[in-house]
Amino acid sequence: MTQVGTTTGTIRARAGVDATAILTTYLVLLWFVPSTMVVPALGSAGSPSNLLGVGCFSWWVWFHVQRAEDTGVGFQPVRAAMLGWLLIMLVVYAHAMASPILGDEISVADNGILRLLGMAGVLLLATDGITTRERHRVLLRRLALAAGVVAVLGLVQYATHQIWVDRLSIPGLTASTAGQELSERAGFARPSGTSTHPIEYGVVLAMALPLVIALAGGQHRQRLFFRVLLVPMILSIYLSVSRSAYVCALVALVVMALSWDHRKRIHAGFFLLVTSVAMYLWVPGLLGTIVTLFSQGEDDPSVASRTGSYEIAAQFITNSPLLGRGFGTFLPKYWILDNGYLGLLIEGGILGLVGLLAVIVAGVLAARRARSWSTDPDDRQMARALMASIMAGACGLAFFDTFAFPQTAGCVFLVIGLAGSMRRLEERAAPASDRSHPIPP
């Protein structure tokens, strides 16, 4: 039976089950169970990964309610930012329920709270629950491996022109992928892995890319394996034919490259060039299509939809600028925004948007501080990778509604939680003098 203890000031379990094991289960559910599979009675909040996230939140709350002594870990900015944003969103929910609201918006508002609790549970358990740096590294390797496996699945989908995951059947879950075919863009099939859409697929791979790069450049025994894994990762991002994925991947690569020396940048550039040539030879015309996506974007209906959102959004924002209309209540029948920040401004108001930005900034600063405290080259590079991953996810929020896609939302909050955890573990290991005078990042 799993129990919690306080011997190390973090959430801990007996019988071989700790936060890393629970979060590994979450990774399996998030990456390997198709995003469209949910418990039908719970709708969008009924994905297995989200339900486990709600369980993580309950576990985290129970730990802090029953503990009899201080955890001894001091102020944790990621935890504080997440709890602050969650409190704001609960006030937003109460405000929405106290206001005139349509019947079809009540259930999605309820589901929205469940989704928020799931995302918060994963972030908080990752921030407070991982007990050692080694267990933290284990979880990061598993996250990178999961992304690599899904990237390989995408290549198989492209080569066979079949989704394959539509053949899965899990008791108690329903899905909308039966008989579904791969979507196309400019004549190219777009793999989606286990994601809801190729855009989500490309963005989650872009978020995981810096973690795989950091592991591929490390001094551990598995580095050759992760170098090989980089190939399907990059190829699958190309095949997503998604501007959002390309921009997020570029942001991640730039953030990583800023910490490299010239030799490493040359090696990375050469590897990217070789992979791009391989893509050019394997899929003729794809690179030209990618250039067209950016050079002729003004003629793309998806771009027009995004630019046409602001006037419509302004009409909803003015009705309740501070607290919005309720998380999840801006339904597709009103407009498809393709902008997570703008959507949250409508649904959560100014306070909700500021709260989310605080969580993202806290995650970036936590990764930066962890890097400054660490003396291990691999850990310093991984901290940089977490920073790049968070910034890629933050970039993705500007190009599509992240919260409507469970895999992307789960990844964003997981990597922010891992950044908070790394900050706590490095702070605990660093001498007091290093905490006052950290190594320049």
C-alpha positions in Angstrom: 0.0 0.0 0.0 1.3 3.4 -0.9 2.0 5.9 1.9 3.5 9.3 2.1 6.4 10.3 4.3 8.4 13.4 5.1 11.9 12.2 5.7 13.4 14.2 2.9 11.0 17.1 2.8 9.4 15.9 -0.4 6.5 13.7 -1.3 7.6 10.1 -1.0 6.0 6.7 -1.2 6.9 3.2 0.1 6.6 -0.1 -1.5 8.8 1.0 -4.5 6.4 3.7 -5.7 7.6 7.2 -5.8 6.8 10.4 -7.7 9.1 9.3 -10.6 7.2 6.1 -10.9 3.8 7.8 -10.9 5.0 10.4 -13.4 6.3 7.6 -15.6 2.9 6.1 -15.6 1.6 9.6 -16.6 4.0 9.7 -19.5 2.8 6.3 -20.7 -0.8 7.4 -20.6 0.0 10.9 -22.1 2.2 9.7 -25.0 1.0 6.2 -25.8 -2.8 6.4 -25.3 -4.3 8.3 -28.2 -5.4 11.8 -27.1 -8.9 11.2 -28.5 -9.5 8.3 -26.1 -11.5 9.5 -23.1 -14.0 8.3 -20.5 -17.2 9.4 -22.3 -19.0 10.7 -19.2 -16.2 13.2 -18.6 -15.7 14.5 -22.1 -12.4 16.4 -22.7 -11.4 16.0 -19.0 -11.7 12.2 -19.2 -8.4 11.3 -20.7 -6.5 8.7 -18.6 -3.6 11.0 -18.3 -5.7 13.8 -16.9 -7.5 11.5 -14.5 -4.1 10.4 -13.2 -3.1 14.1 -13.0 -6.2 14.8 -10.8 -5.0 11.8 -8.6 -1.6 13.4 -8.4 -3.1 16.6 -7.2 -5.1 14.8 -4.5 -1.9 13.0 -3.4 0.0 16.3 -3.3 -2.8 18.0 -1.2 -3.0 15.0 1.2 0.8 15.1 1.8 0.7 18.8 2.8 -2.4 18.4 4.9 -1.2 15.5 7.0 2.5 16.5 7.4 3.5 17.5 10.9 6.7 19.4 10.1 8.1 21.9 7.7 9.4 20.4 4.5 12.6 22.3 4.8 12.9 23.2 1.1 12.1 26.9 1.4 10.2 29.0 -1.1 9.6 27.3 -4.4 8.5 29.9 -7.1 7.1 27.3 -9.5 4.9 25.9 -6.9 3.8 29.3 -5.7 3.0 30.5 -9.2 1.0 27.4 -10.0 -1.1 27.6 -6.8 -1.7 31.3 -7.4 -2.9 30.7 -10.9 -5.1 27.8 -9.8 -6.7 30.0 -7.2 -7.3 32.7 -9.8 -9.0 30.1 -12.1 -11.2 28.9 -9.3 -12.4 32.4 -8.7 -12.9 32.7 -12.5 -15.1 29.5 -12.3 -17.1 30.8 -9.4 -17.6 34.1 -11.3 -18.8 32.2 -14.4 -21.2 30.1 -12.4 -22.6 33.2 -10.7 -23.2 34.9 -14.0 -25.8 34.2 -16.7 -24.4 31.2 -18.6 -25.7 28.9 -21.4 -26.5 25.3 -20.6 -23.9 23.9 -23.0 -21.2 26.0 -21.4 -21.8 24.7 -17.8 -20.5 21.2 -18.5 -17.4 22.4 -20.4 -16.6 24.8 -17.5 -16.8 21.9 -15.1 -14.5 19.9 -17.4 -12.2 22.8 -17.5 -11.7 22.7 -13.7 -10.9 19.0 -13.9 -8.4 19.7 -16.6 -6.8 22.4 -14.6 -6.5 20.2 -11.5 -4.9 17.5 -13.7 -2.3 19.9 -15.1 -1.7 21.4 -11.6 -1.3 17.9 -10.1 1.4 16.9 -12.6 3.3 20.1 -12.1 3.1 20.1 -8.3 4.0 16.4 -8.0 7.0 16.9 -10.3 8.1 20.0 -8.4 7.8 18.6 -4.9 7.9 14.8 -5.3 11.1 13.8 -7.1 13.5 12.8 -4.3 16.9 12.7 -5.9 18.8 14.1 -8.9 19.2 10.6 -10.2 15.4 10.0 -10.2 15.0 13.3 -11.9 17.4 12.2 -14.6 15.6 8.9 -15.0 12.3 10.7 -15.6 13.9 13.0 -18.2 15.3 10.1 -20.1 11.9 8.4 -20.1 10.3 11.5 -21.4 12.8 11.7 -24.2 12.4 8.0 -25.0 8.6 8.4 -25.1 8.9 11.3 -27.6 11.3 9.2 -29.7 9.0 6.3 -29.9 6.1 8.5 -31.0 8.4 10.1 -33.6 9.1 6.7 -35.0 5.4 5.9 -35.1 4.9 9.1 -37.1 7.4 7.9 -39.7 5.5 4.6 -39.9 2.3 6.4 -40.4 3.7 8.5 -43.2 5.3 5.5 -44.9 2.1 3.3 -44.7 -0.5 6.1 -44.9 -2.3 4.6 -42.0 -2.8 5.9 -38.5 -2.6 2.5 -36.8 -3.7 3.9 -33.4 -7.3 3.9 -34.7 -7.2 0.1 -34.2 -6.6 0.3 -30.5 -9.5 -0.5 -28.2 -9.3 0.2 -24.5 -12.2 -0.9 -22.3 -14.0 2.0 -20.7 -12.6 4.6 -23.3 -14.2 5.9 -26.5 -12.4 7.5 -29.4 -13.3 9.3 -32.6 -10.5 7.9 -34.7 -12.3 4.9 -36.1 -11.8 4.8 -39.9 -9.9 8.1 -39.8 -7.2 8.8 -42.4 -4.1 10.9 -42.3 -4.8 14.5 -42.9 -3.0 16.2 -45.9 -1.5 19.6 -46.6 -0.3 20.6 -50.0 -0.5 17.0 -51.1 1.7 15.7 -48.3 0.3 13.2 -45.7 0.7 14.6 -42.2 1.4 12.0 -39.4 -0.1 12.7 -36.0 1.4 9.9 -33.8 -0.9 9.6 -30.8 -1.9 13.3 -30.9 -5.2 14.8 -31.7 -3.8 16.7 -34.7 -0.6 17.0 -36.7 -0.1 20.5 -35.2 -0.1 19.1 -31.7 2.1 16.2 -32.8 4.7 18.6 -34.2 4.7 20.9 -31.2 5.1 18.2 -28.6 8.0 16.8 -30.5 9.5 20.3 -30.8 9.2 20.6 -27.0 10.9 17.3 -26.4 13.6 18.0 -29.0 16.0 20.0 -26.7 15.8 17.2 -24.1 16.9 14.6 -26.6 19.6 17.0 -27.8 20.9 17.4 -24.3 20.9 13.6 -23.7 22.6 13.0 -27.1 25.5 15.4 -26.1 25.9 14.0 -22.5 28.7 11.9 -21.1 26.5 8.9 -20.2 26.3 5.4 -21.7 23.0 6.0 -23.6 24.2 9.1 -25.5 24.7 7.1 -28.8 21.1 5.9 -28.6 19.7 9.4 -28.2 21.8 10.6 -31.1 20.2 8.0 -33.3 16.8 9.0 -31.8 17.4 12.6 -33.0 16.9 11.5 -36.6 13.2 10.4 -36.4 12.5 13.4 -34.1 13.7 15.9 -36.7 12.1 14.0 -39.6 8.8 13.8 -37.9 8.8 17.5 -37.1 9.4 18.2 -40.8 6.6 15.8 -41.8 4.0 17.5 -39.5 3.9 20.3 -42.2 3.0 22.8 -39.4 4.2 26.3 -39.1 3.6 26.2 -35.3 5.9 23.1 -35.0 8.6 24.7 -37.1 8.6 27.9 -35.1 8.6 26.1 -31.8 11.5 23.9 -32.9 13.4 26.9 -34.0 12.9 28.6 -30.7 14.1 25.5 -28.9 17.2 25.2 -31.0 18.1 28.9 -30.7 17.8 28.7 -26.9 20.0 25.6 -26.8 22.5 27.1 -29.3 23.1 30.2 -27.2 24.8 28.0 -24.6 27.0 26.1 -27.0 30.5 26.9 -28.1 31.3 27.4 -31.8 32.4 23.8 -32.3 29.2 22.4 -31.0 27.1 24.8 -33.1 29.0 23.7 -36.2 28.4 20.0 -35.4 24.7 20.7 -34.8 24.4 22.7 -38.0 26.0 19.9 -40.0 23.7 17.3 -38.4 20.6 19.4 -39.2 21.9 19.9 -42.8 22.4 16.2 -43.4 19.0 15.4 -41.9 17.4 18.1 -44.1 19.1 16.7 -47.2 17.8 13.2 -46.3 14.3 14.7 -46.0 14.7 16.4 -49.4 15.6 13.1 -51.0 13.0 11.0 -49.2 10.1 13.5 -49.7 10.7 15.6 -52.8 9.0 19.0 -52.7 8.5 19.1 -48.9 11.2 21.7 -48.2 9.7 23.9 -50.9 6.3 23.5 -49.4 7.7 24.6 -46.0 9.2 27.7 -47.5 5.9 28.5 -49.1 4.1 28.2 -45.8 6.0 31.2 -44.5 6.6 33.2 -47.7 2.9 33.1 -48.8 1.3 32.8 -45.4 -1.1 35.7 -46.1 -3.0 33.5 -48.6 -3.4 30.7 -46.1 -6.9 30.4 -44.5 -5.5 29.3 -41.2 -3.4 32.6 -41.0 -6.5 34.6 -42.0 -8.5 32.9 -39.3 -5.8 33.9 -36.7 -5.6 37.5 -37.8 -9.4 37.8 -38.0 -9.7 36.7 -34.4 -8.8 39.9 -32.6 -12.0 41.9 -33.4 -14.2 39.0 -32.3 -12.1 38.4 -29.2 -12.4 42.0 -28.2 -16.2 41.8 -28.1 -16.0 39.0 -25.6 -13.1 40.4 -23.5 -15.0 43.7 -22.9 -17.8 41.8 -21.2 -15.6 40.7 -18.3 -12.0 41.9 -18.7 -10.7 40.9 -15.3 -12.2 37.4 -14.7 -13.3 36.4 -18.2 -16.3 34.1 -19.0 -15.0 30.8 -17.6 -12.2 28.4 -18.6 -13.2 26.3 -21.6 -16.5 28.2 -22.3 -15.4 29.9 -25.5 -16.8 27.2 -27.7 -15.8 26.6 -31.4 -19.3 27.8 -32.4 -18.2 31.3 -31.5 -14.8 31.2 -33.3 -11.7 29.1 -33.6 -8.9 31.3 -32.2 -5.8 29.2 -32.7 -4.2 31.4 -30.0 -4.0 30.0 -26.4 -3.1 33.4 -24.9 -6.0 35.1 -26.5 -8.3 32.3 -25.6 -7.3 32.5 -22.0 -7.7 36.2 -22.0 -11.4 35.6 -23.0 -12.0 32.7 -20.7 -9.8 33.8 -17.7 -9.6 37.5 -18.1 -6.5 39.6 -17.4 -5.9 37.9 -14.1 -6.0 34.4 -15.6 -3.6 35.4 -18.4 -1.2 37.1 -16.0 -1.3 34.0 -13.7 -0.4 31.7 -16.6 2.5 33.9 -17.7 3.7 33.9 -14.1 3.8 30.1 -14.2 5.8 30.1 -17.4 8.2 32.7 -16.3 8.7 30.9 -13.0 9.5 27.7 -14.9 12.1 29.4 -17.1 13.8 31.2 -14.1 13.8 27.9 -12.2 15.6 26.1 -15.0 18.1 29.0 -15.3 18.7 29.0 -11.5 19.2 25.3 -11.5 21.8 25.6 -14.2 23.6 28.3 -12.3 23.8 26.1 -9.2 24.8 22.9 -10.9 28.5 21.9 -11.3 27.7 18.8 -13.4 28.1 19.6 -17.2 25.3 17.2 -18.2 22.9 18.6 -15.6 23.7 22.2 -16.7 22.9 21.3 -20.2 19.7 19.5 -19.2 18.6 22.6 -17.3 19.2 24.6 -20.4 17.1 22.0 -22.3 14.3 22.4 -19.9 14.4 26.1 -20.4 14.3 25.6 -24.2 11.4 23.2 -23.8 9.3 25.6 -21.7 10.0 28.4 -24.1 9.0 26.2 -27.1 5.7 25.3 -25.3 5.1 29.0 -24.5 5.7 29.8 -28.2 3.2 27.1 -29.1 0.5 28.8 -27.0 0.6 31.8 -29.4 -0.1 29.7 -32.4 -2.9 27.3 -31.4 -5.1 26.5 -28.4 -2.8 24.4 -26.3 -5.4 23.8 -23.7 -7.7 22.1 -26.2 -5.0 19.5 -26.9 -4.3 17.3 -23.8 -0.9 16.0 -24.9 0.5 19.5 -25.5 -1.0 20.9 -22.3 0.3 17.9 -20.3 3.8 18.3 -21.7 3.9 22.1 -21.0 3.1 21.6 -17.3 5.2 18.6 -16.9 8.4 20.3 -18.1 7.7 23.3 -16.0 7.3 21.0 -13.0 10.6 19.3 -13.9 12.3 22.7 -14.0 10.9 23.5 -10.5 12.1 20.1 -9.3 15.6 20.6 -10.7 15.9 24.0 -9.0 14.9 22.4 -5.6 17.3 19.5 -6.0 20.2 21.7 -7.1 19.6 24.2 -4.3 19.6 21.4 -1.8 22.9 20.1 -3.1 24.7 23.4 -3.6 26.8 24.8 -0.8 25.5 28.0 0.8 28.3 30.0 -0.8 27.2 28.9 -4.3 23.6 29.8 -3.6 24.7 33.4 -2.9 27.2 33.5 -5.8 25.9 31.1 -8.5 27.9 30.1 -11.5 26.9 32.5 -14.4 24.4 30.7 -16.7 
